[in-house]
Amino acid sequence: MTQRLDKRPEGQPRGPATFTAFGLAAEAESLAPGLYVVATPIGNLRDVSFRALATLAAADAVLAEDTRVTRTLLMHYGITTPLVSYHEHSNEAVRERMVMRLKAGETLALVSDAGTPLVSDPGFKLVQAAIAAGVPVTPIPGPSAVMTAIVAAGLPTDRFFFEGFLPQKSGARRNRLEALAGIPGTLVVFESPHRLPEMLADAAATLGPERPAAVARELTKLYETIRRDSLGGLAEAFAQEGPPKGEVVVVIGAAPEDAVAREADTGLDARIEAALARHSIKDAAALVADETGQPKRVVYARALALARRADDETPA
């Protein structure tokens, strides 16, 4: 037996779907059944799109990471759609109930606390389950902390790599940063404010203190700040000031091309040779590719060349 998604008595139809913006009420058009992945504001409620509002108003239910957060948005725009809790701890049974509703012809809107769902937020497994069940999944684009930070950082945007949250412990964090060091593009990471000073210190030590970087805090909110400096300069500043308040996104410029080349010539070879001492060529290449983020075919080709060179140098 499945749980009803709203509080209406059985058989009672829902009234017209409406929302209010700029003091005017609007009626939302009905939606085709399916799962709608809806981006919501990352701070400023005025950043929501009209399409997002219409989708939230017309849906049979809104699946929210934290219903208290989403209720604020819905109340602000006069939306009365029932809220259902769906978060990272929601189990398979919850997903099955949601998929059953979708297959029965309901329209569900999935949101996160802020920004675009699935970007370091729950929802991926539900989207997978919906696709596997043949349910249409429709993205409703909008705000994203990643894109907001990168366009304001003043760093190249032609190529970038989103890492999400780095490991919490310094040793693991440095290992991950080493694996990211040679990526030929701007890096974007999320970080908890209380860990920011330590993370910046690790990044400066691992990636180099001269790399350009920016710390974006409280984006789109009243106290939005964007600090731009070298990694070393930012690490020193926040070591003195202590952890900031609010949500934080860190943007780090790409390594200089000569540094990438040196990593390819020396660091990658050293990793491969160390792995070849313990594993087969195939396993060594897979291991190093996972550690460094380099394409597996590139690492395998290099591992094959190093293995052959070692065989040629081995005395008969």
C-alpha positions as CSV (number, residue, x, y, z in Angstrom):
1,M,0.0,0.0,0.0
2,T,1.4,3.4,-1.0
3,Q,1.3,6.6,0.9
4,R,-0.8,9.5,-0.5
5,L,1.1,12.5,-1.5
6,D,-1.4,15.1,-0.3
7,K,-4.0,15.7,2.3
8,R,-7.1,16.0,0.1
9,P,-10.0,13.6,0.7
10,E,-10.2,10.7,-1.7
11,G,-11.9,11.7,-4.9
12,Q,-11.7,15.5,-4.3
13,P,-10.1,17.2,-7.3
14,R,-7.4,19.7,-6.9
15,G,-8.3,23.3,-7.6
16,P,-6.6,25.5,-10.3
17,A,-2.8,25.6,-10.0
18,T,-1.8,29.2,-9.4
19,F,1.2,31.2,-8.2
20,T,1.7,34.9,-7.5
21,A,4.6,37.0,-8.7
22,F,5.0,40.8,-8.7
23,G,1.7,41.1,-6.9
24,L,-0.2,39.3,-9.8
25,A,-1.8,35.9,-9.7
26,A,-1.1,33.5,-12.6
27,E,-2.7,30.2,-13.4
28,A,-0.2,27.5,-14.3
29,E,-0.9,25.2,-17.3
30,S,-1.2,21.5,-16.6
31,L,1.9,19.4,-17.0
32,A,2.4,16.0,-18.7
33,P,2.9,13.2,-16.2
34,G,6.5,12.6,-15.2
35,L,9.4,13.7,-13.0
36,Y,10.4,17.4,-13.3
37,V,13.9,18.3,-11.9
38,V,13.5,21.9,-10.9
39,A,16.3,24.4,-10.2
40,T,15.5,26.8,-7.3
41,P,17.2,30.0,-6.0
42,I,20.6,29.6,-4.3
43,G,19.8,32.6,-2.1
44,N,17.8,35.4,-3.7
45,L,14.2,34.3,-4.1
46,R,13.8,36.6,-7.1
47,D,16.2,34.4,-9.1
48,V,13.5,31.7,-9.7
49,S,12.2,31.4,-13.3
50,F,8.5,31.7,-14.3
51,R,8.7,28.2,-15.7
52,A,10.0,26.8,-12.4
53,L,7.1,28.5,-10.5
54,A,4.5,27.2,-13.0
55,T,6.0,23.7,-12.7
56,L,6.0,23.8,-8.9
57,A,2.4,25.1,-8.9
58,A,1.1,22.5,-11.4
59,A,2.8,19.5,-9.9
60,D,0.9,16.9,-7.8
61,A,3.6,17.1,-5.2
62,V,7.1,18.7,-4.7
63,L,9.8,16.4,-3.4
64,A,12.1,18.5,-1.3
65,E,15.4,17.9,0.4
66,D,14.2,19.9,3.4
67,T,10.5,20.8,3.4
68,R,11.1,23.7,5.7
69,V,13.4,25.4,3.2
70,T,11.2,24.7,0.2
71,R,8.1,25.8,2.1
72,T,9.6,29.3,2.4
73,L,9.9,29.5,-1.4
74,L,6.4,28.2,-2.1
75,M,4.8,30.5,0.5
76,H,6.6,33.5,-1.0
77,Y,5.0,32.8,-4.4
78,G,1.6,31.6,-3.1
79,I,2.0,28.0,-4.2
80,T,0.0,25.4,-2.2
81,T,1.4,22.2,-3.8
82,P,1.8,19.5,-1.2
83,L,5.4,18.9,0.0
84,V,7.0,15.5,0.4
85,S,10.4,14.9,2.1
86,Y,13.0,13.3,-0.2
87,H,16.7,13.5,0.8
88,E,20.0,11.6,0.7
89,H,18.8,9.2,3.4
90,S,15.6,8.3,1.6
91,N,15.7,4.5,1.0
92,E,14.8,2.3,-1.9
93,A,11.2,1.8,-0.5
94,V,10.6,5.6,-0.7
95,R,11.9,5.7,-4.3
96,E,9.7,2.8,-5.2
97,R,6.6,4.7,-3.9
98,M,7.6,7.7,-5.9
99,V,8.1,5.7,-9.1
100,M,4.7,4.0,-8.5
101,R,3.0,7.4,-8.4
102,L,4.9,8.5,-11.5
103,K,3.8,5.4,-13.4
104,A,0.3,6.0,-12.2
105,G,0.3,9.3,-14.2
106,E,1.2,11.8,-11.5
107,T,3.5,14.8,-11.9
108,L,6.3,15.2,-9.3
109,A,8.7,18.1,-9.0
110,L,12.1,17.4,-7.5
111,V,14.0,20.2,-5.8
112,S,17.0,20.6,-3.6
113,D,17.5,23.1,-0.8
114,A,19.1,25.5,-3.3
115,G,20.2,25.5,-6.9
116,T,20.0,22.7,-9.3
117,P,19.2,19.2,-8.0
118,L,21.7,16.4,-8.4
119,V,24.7,18.8,-8.3
120,S,26.2,17.7,-4.9
121,D,22.6,17.2,-3.9
122,P,20.3,14.1,-3.6
123,G,18.1,13.0,-6.4
124,F,20.4,11.0,-8.7
125,K,19.0,7.6,-7.6
126,L,15.4,8.8,-8.1
127,V,16.2,10.1,-11.6
128,Q,17.8,6.7,-12.4
129,A,14.8,4.8,-11.1
130,A,12.4,7.0,-13.1
131,I,14.4,6.5,-16.3
132,A,14.6,2.7,-15.7
133,A,10.8,2.7,-15.3
134,G,10.3,4.5,-18.6
135,V,9.0,7.7,-16.8
136,P,9.8,11.0,-18.6
137,V,12.4,13.2,-16.8
138,T,12.2,16.9,-17.6
139,P,14.9,19.4,-16.5
140,I,13.7,22.9,-15.5
141,P,17.0,24.9,-15.6
142,G,17.9,27.8,-13.4
143,P,20.3,28.9,-10.7
144,S,23.5,27.0,-10.0
145,A,26.2,27.9,-7.4
146,V,28.8,26.4,-9.7
147,M,28.0,28.6,-12.7
148,T,27.4,31.7,-10.6
149,A,30.8,31.4,-8.9
150,I,32.8,30.6,-12.0
151,V,31.5,33.6,-14.0
152,A,32.2,36.0,-11.2
153,A,35.7,34.6,-10.3
154,G,37.5,36.3,-13.2
155,L,39.1,33.0,-14.2
156,P,38.9,31.2,-17.6
157,T,35.6,29.5,-18.2
158,D,36.3,27.7,-21.5
159,R,37.2,24.6,-19.6
160,F,36.4,23.8,-16.0
161,F,36.2,20.8,-13.7
162,F,33.6,20.6,-10.9
163,E,34.9,18.5,-8.0
164,G,32.1,19.0,-5.5
165,F,33.2,18.6,-1.8
166,L,36.8,17.6,-1.1
167,P,37.6,15.0,1.6
168,Q,37.3,16.3,5.1
169,K,40.7,15.1,6.4
170,S,43.8,16.8,5.4
171,G,45.8,13.8,4.2
172,A,43.0,12.5,1.9
173,R,42.3,16.1,0.8
174,R,45.9,16.6,-0.3
175,N,45.9,13.3,-2.1
176,R,42.8,14.3,-4.0
177,L,44.2,17.7,-4.8
178,E,47.3,16.0,-6.2
179,A,45.1,14.0,-8.5
180,L,43.5,17.2,-9.7
181,A,46.7,19.1,-10.1
182,G,47.2,18.4,-13.8
183,I,43.7,19.0,-15.0
184,P,44.0,21.6,-17.8
185,G,41.1,23.8,-16.7
186,T,39.6,25.8,-13.9
187,L,38.7,23.8,-10.8
188,V,35.4,24.5,-8.8
189,V,34.9,23.0,-5.4
190,F,32.4,23.4,-2.6
191,E,33.6,23.7,1.0
192,S,32.1,24.1,4.4
193,P,33.1,27.5,5.9
194,H,34.6,26.0,9.0
195,R,37.1,23.9,6.9
196,L,37.9,26.7,4.4
197,P,41.2,27.9,6.0
198,E,42.6,24.4,6.2
199,M,41.4,23.5,2.7
200,L,43.0,26.7,1.2
201,A,46.3,25.9,3.0
202,D,46.3,22.3,1.6
203,A,45.4,23.6,-1.9
204,A,48.3,26.2,-1.8
205,A,50.7,23.5,-0.6
206,T,49.6,21.0,-3.2
207,L,48.7,23.0,-6.2
208,G,51.2,25.9,-5.7
209,P,50.7,29.2,-3.8
210,E,50.8,31.3,-7.0
211,R,47.8,29.8,-8.7
212,P,45.0,32.4,-9.0
213,A,41.8,31.6,-7.1
214,A,38.6,33.1,-5.8
215,V,36.5,32.4,-2.7
216,A,32.8,33.2,-3.4
217,R,30.6,33.5,-0.3
218,E,26.9,33.8,0.2
219,L,26.3,34.1,-3.6
220,T,23.2,36.1,-4.5
221,K,22.5,37.0,-0.9
222,L,22.7,40.3,0.9
223,Y,26.3,39.8,2.1
224,E,27.7,38.3,-1.1
225,T,31.5,38.6,-1.2
226,I,34.0,37.4,-3.8
227,R,37.7,37.4,-2.8
228,R,40.2,37.1,-5.6
229,D,43.9,36.5,-5.0
230,S,46.5,33.8,-5.3
231,L,45.9,30.5,-3.4
232,G,48.8,31.5,-1.1
233,G,47.3,34.9,-0.5
234,L,43.8,33.6,0.2
235,A,45.2,30.8,2.5
236,E,47.1,33.4,4.5
237,A,44.2,35.8,4.7
238,F,41.7,33.2,6.0
239,A,44.3,31.7,8.4
240,Q,44.4,35.1,10.1
241,E,40.7,35.9,9.8
242,G,39.3,32.4,10.6
243,P,36.4,30.6,9.1
244,P,33.8,32.9,7.3
245,K,30.0,32.5,7.6
246,G,27.7,31.3,5.0
247,E,27.9,29.0,1.9
248,V,31.3,28.9,0.1
249,V,32.4,28.0,-3.4
250,V,36.2,28.0,-4.3
251,V,37.3,28.5,-7.8
252,I,41.0,27.7,-8.7
253,G,42.8,28.6,-11.9
254,A,44.3,25.9,-14.1
255,A,47.9,24.9,-13.7
256,P,50.3,26.6,-16.1
257,E,50.8,24.6,-19.3
258,D,54.5,23.9,-18.5
259,A,53.5,22.5,-15.1
260,V,51.0,20.2,-16.7
261,A,53.7,19.0,-19.1
262,R,56.1,18.4,-16.2
263,E,53.4,16.4,-14.4
264,A,52.8,14.3,-17.5
265,D,56.6,13.8,-18.0
266,T,57.5,13.0,-14.4
267,G,54.7,12.7,-12.0
268,L,52.6,10.4,-14.2
269,D,55.5,8.2,-15.1
270,A,56.5,7.9,-11.5
271,R,53.0,6.8,-10.5
272,I,52.8,4.3,-13.3
273,E,56.2,2.8,-12.5
274,A,55.3,2.4,-8.9
275,A,52.0,0.7,-9.8
276,L,53.7,-1.6,-12.3
277,A,56.0,-2.9,-9.5
278,R,52.8,-4.3,-7.9
279,H,50.3,-4.9,-10.6
280,S,49.8,-6.0,-14.2
281,I,49.9,-3.4,-17.0
282,K,46.1,-3.3,-17.2
283,D,45.6,-3.1,-13.5
284,A,48.3,-0.5,-13.0
285,A,46.9,1.7,-15.8
286,A,43.4,1.5,-14.3
287,L,44.7,2.3,-10.8
288,V,46.7,5.4,-11.9
289,A,43.9,6.6,-14.2
290,D,41.5,6.5,-11.2
291,E,44.0,8.3,-9.0
292,T,44.9,11.1,-11.5
293,G,41.8,11.5,-13.5
294,Q,43.8,11.0,-16.7
295,P,42.1,9.1,-19.6
296,K,42.6,5.3,-19.2
297,R,43.7,4.9,-22.8
298,V,46.4,7.5,-22.3
299,V,47.6,6.0,-19.1
300,Y,47.5,2.4,-20.5
301,A,49.5,3.5,-23.6
302,R,52.1,5.1,-21.3
303,A,52.2,2.1,-19.0
304,L,52.7,-0.2,-22.0
305,A,55.6,1.9,-23.2
306,L,57.3,2.0,-19.7
307,A,56.9,-1.8,-19.3
308,R,58.5,-2.4,-22.7
309,R,61.3,0.0,-21.8
310,A,61.9,-1.8,-18.6
311,D,62.0,-5.2,-20.4
312,D,64.5,-3.9,-22.9
313,E,66.7,-2.6,-20.1
314,T,66.6,-5.9,-18.1
315,P,69.8,-7.9,-18.6
316,A,69.4,-11.1,-20.6
